[in-house]
């Protein structure tokens, strides 16, 4: 009995280095399974798939170990945010307000 394989991509990016790897995984594989199978951790020092956030085409998946991947999808591994976008917007708005009142 042969296992049906599907083609997917696994992507990760740092400011100075990006990789999108094509990988074949068995039908029924999770996002996490595909990321592990891609061996992408070998190309990025410090990348920990156990703790990394993952998604598909820009949509964050809450549980990448349970979310099954479909043929043609791209697993995206996300870096932690350095700045909270909401806090950054608040700080910019406060600076603008301060400059207007000066």
C-alpha angles and dihedrals in degrees: 000000000000125000116234112239127207129200117238137158131234118204135189130165140191121184090260102032135036132180134187111185126192114220138174115225133176117263106266095040120141127229087256092051091053092049091051093046091052091062088219090149088071089066099047121055111221097016107142113190091191091066102025121110114237137191145163121251094340097317114117115230115212095210113027091176091063102033107095117220123229129213112281096018123128121225108215118200111207128213119225113266115253093203128027104241092219092053091047091053091048091051092050091049091049091051092049091049091048092050092049093053093049 
